[in-house]
Amino acid sequence: MSVKPVSVNYPSTEGAECPFPVYEYWRAQAPVYRLPDRPNVYVISRDEDVRTVARDPVTFSSVGSRTRLNGFGYVGKPTTGDTIVESDPPAHKAKHDLAFKALKPGRIKEHAGWIQEIVDGLIDRFIERGKCEFVGEFARRLPVAVTARFFGIGDEDLPLLEQWADLEVSGLSWMPQDRLDRQRRDGLAMGAYLERLVRERNEDPGEDFVSQLIVLQTERDGQADLVEILAIASNVLAGGAATTQHMLGGAMLLLLEHPDQLERCRQEPAWIPRVLNEAMRLESSVQWVPRIVTRDTEIAGTPIPADTYVLVVFASANRDPERFDDPDTFDPSRRNVGDQIAFGTGIHTCIGAPLARLEGRIAIERLLTRLRNIRVAAGHEIRHVPSPSFRGLEALPILFDKA
């Protein structure tokens, strides 16, 4: 397949608006691409190779992957130990199982009632105006409010959590210095806040997520390791807000661009999960994650030496024509819509994915129930956050009629 050469300028903040031509070029011409300015970093872009790397933690390690790639400490990292996302087996299993039990994904539907209350409360704030800035007034606030409920955090601290929703790790060294400095300040503030919270829950446990972590670890190990609890809490707090925000914004824009799909969701709420899957495939919130190569290996015929890095580009895999027919088209009816890997694959598949899906389903159903004639405000230019590793809308001003 012949693909027009592109000026490969990604990862970068300026290349984040539309990296898809770069992905297409990589898949067709350089499936293992060595970054010119970072010769120890290789980009993996084809679906088959992405899945292979993500499912092989022996050859492609997560331990210290973000810390070492960026050349400095994990923003807000509260411990010298490894977090869930920066750990390998067997240590990863113990951390993952603890968080998994505390989140109770198998009982996630039990949360639907109070999540709907949060959704309706957010809609109540703007429904009488007939307009809102969807990202700032809804998509950003919903996952923050849900996370706060899980953590037992009061409404008075929601502005802090919203501020920390912009934190990211993988792409730090591709950020301009002023933004990097702000990320560090916010990360340290979040770490200090969570450290106080963990200590308070240890002294006076409740029914919240952090308290459950402490109880479960004490039952398992005989005592709670507060450093370990803090690391897990940091991952969950920082990892769920931005990704869900971007999922909601991307899904809403795609529905507004495809009114037939919007109307089908309104008439058939059971169609919404397929729409969310397809939206996440096209607009993956997390574009890529890093891994450290532990031994000399080879991918797609290209040798990759030990002690280098690979960037595993889930967003490129999700648009690979070898996996998805007509991959740049929004088509929730495609037969393999559930094959997308926006939440990752392998042992590091996002443990918060069931909750994010539930939030998305309830949010879209309630929005389409309570609003009619939804449209993007005239004159608005669609722009995406200038992130080296995330993808999401900066803003989405919408107009609507009250149902």
Order of alpha helices (4+ residues) and beta strands (2+ residues): alpha-beta-beta-alpha-beta-alpha-alpha-alpha-beta-alpha-alpha-alpha-alpha-alpha-alpha-alpha-beta-beta-beta-beta-alpha-alpha-beta-beta
